[in-house]
Amino acid sequence: MEFLRAFGNTIEFIRQNPESYPTVFGSRRRAVVHRFPYNVIYRIEGHTILVIACIHGKRDPRRWKRRI
């Protein structure tokens, strides 16, 4: 439950401040889930935020790059 709450808070912050996180690969951005070693990878498409992955911070970044 705590992870889902933290993930939801991260998604809400992204929704309100989509450009506040750094770009990590082209136009993709990475937000860290507070208190958990997970990253939310997303991109902004006009007025839409597309979440590409929620991946453990120690995983090989090539895993989420295959999704784009």
C-alpha positions as CSV (number, residue, x, y, z in Angstrom):
1,M,0.0,0.0,0.0
2,E,2.8,2.5,0.8
3,F,4.4,2.0,-2.6
4,L,1.1,2.6,-4.4
5,R,0.5,5.7,-2.4
6,A,4.1,7.0,-3.2
7,F,3.7,6.0,-6.8
8,G,0.3,7.9,-7.0
9,N,1.9,11.0,-5.4
10,T,4.7,10.9,-8.0
11,I,2.2,10.6,-10.8
12,E,0.2,13.5,-9.4
13,F,3.3,15.7,-9.1
14,I,4.3,14.8,-12.7
15,R,0.7,15.8,-13.8
16,Q,1.0,19.1,-12.1
17,N,4.7,19.8,-12.9
18,P,5.5,17.7,-16.0
19,E,8.7,19.7,-16.9
20,S,10.2,19.7,-13.5
21,Y,12.1,16.4,-13.9
22,P,15.3,16.0,-15.9
23,T,15.4,14.4,-19.4
24,V,17.3,11.2,-19.5
25,F,17.0,10.0,-23.1
26,G,15.9,12.3,-25.8
27,S,12.6,13.8,-24.6
28,R,12.0,11.1,-21.9
29,R,12.1,12.3,-18.3
30,R,12.7,10.4,-15.0
31,A,11.0,11.0,-11.7
32,V,12.1,9.1,-8.6
33,V,9.3,7.5,-6.4
34,H,9.8,9.0,-2.9
35,R,11.1,6.4,-0.4
36,F,11.4,3.6,-3.0
37,P,14.1,2.8,-5.4
38,Y,11.8,3.1,-8.5
39,N,11.8,5.5,-11.4
40,V,8.9,6.6,-13.5
41,I,10.0,7.2,-17.1
42,Y,7.6,9.4,-19.1
43,R,7.4,11.9,-21.9
44,I,5.2,14.9,-22.6
45,E,3.1,14.8,-25.8
46,G,1.3,18.1,-26.1
47,H,-1.2,18.1,-23.2
48,T,-0.7,14.4,-22.5
49,I,1.8,12.7,-20.3
50,L,2.7,9.2,-21.5
51,V,4.2,6.9,-18.8
52,I,6.6,4.6,-20.4
53,A,7.8,2.6,-17.4
54,C,8.0,2.3,-13.7
55,I,11.3,0.5,-13.2
56,H,13.6,-0.4,-10.3
57,G,16.5,2.1,-10.1
58,K,19.1,-0.7,-10.2
59,R,17.8,-2.3,-13.4
60,D,19.6,-1.9,-16.6
61,P,18.2,1.2,-18.3
62,R,18.2,-0.6,-21.7
63,R,15.1,-2.4,-20.5
64,W,12.9,0.6,-20.6
65,K,14.6,2.0,-23.7
66,R,13.3,-1.0,-25.6
67,R,9.8,0.2,-24.9
68,I,10.1,3.4,-26.9
